[in-house]
Amino acid sequence: MAGLDRDLPALILLLGVELVLLWRGQRRLFWAIARASGSRMLAYALALPGTVLHEGAHYLACLTLGVAVGRQLGAGPDRVRLFWPRRTPEGDVVLGGVPHAQTDPVRQALIAISPLLLIPPVLALLTRLLLGPHGLTQLPDVLGRVPLWQAVLWGYLALSCGQAAFPSPGDRVGLVGGTVLAGLVIVVGWALVAVGPAGSVADVLGAVVGVLALPAATAALTLALLELSARLRRAA
């Protein structure tokens, strides 16, 4: 038990690092690939599953919280687009969108952070379906044992979904959203400690860290390459 207790701070630190990397690198991977390959379609293909889940989370949050969405608005942009890449008048590329009515700060915050609440459990479920019951706890070993197509498909979904888990720049999280998210983390952490020994908490955190390892490592590599590219351009 003492060994498991010592594991907890390291797992919490690793999870924090992964979340920071995913937040900083979100969706930059796709545009880096588009620039490197000259194919925007490749970037769209990589972004597709994660974007559908991201926008779907916003849509489900609106329906659950009773906020008018899409055609319910009656005016303005009325189409929910789970994946519909388009360029804005400002020149930015938008992959999807869920127009919804203005609402109070709490519901707005919950709608904004809904991808972070939905995508990790979905990714964990996909990991179990593709890699089996031990996929969450023995990920490296399981990846070496399953058929190649399952490992490749899991890697594709993990990259796409992991990069889309955080609220995008257009999502208005605000102070309330940050407070709600911090509160949820505290409640979940307290529940894990309350329902089981330190070993079970370490097992859950270890599974989360393992599932997010690939997208987080890819985000770190992407950020490093983008920084190197920027420095080379400045030096030229």
Secondary structure, DSSP 8 states (H G I E B T S, - for coil): -HHHHHHHHHHHHHHHHHHHHHHHHTTHHHHHHHHHHS-HHHHHHHHHHHHHHHHHHHHHHHHHHT--BGGGG-SSS---BSS--EE-TTS-EE--B--B----HHHHHHHHHHHHHHHHHHHHHHHHHHH-TTTTTSHHHHHHHS-HHHHHHHHHHHHHHHHTSS--TTS--HHHHHHHHHHHHHHHHHHHHHHS-HHHHHHHHHHHHHHHHHHHHHHHHHHHHHHHHHHHHHH-
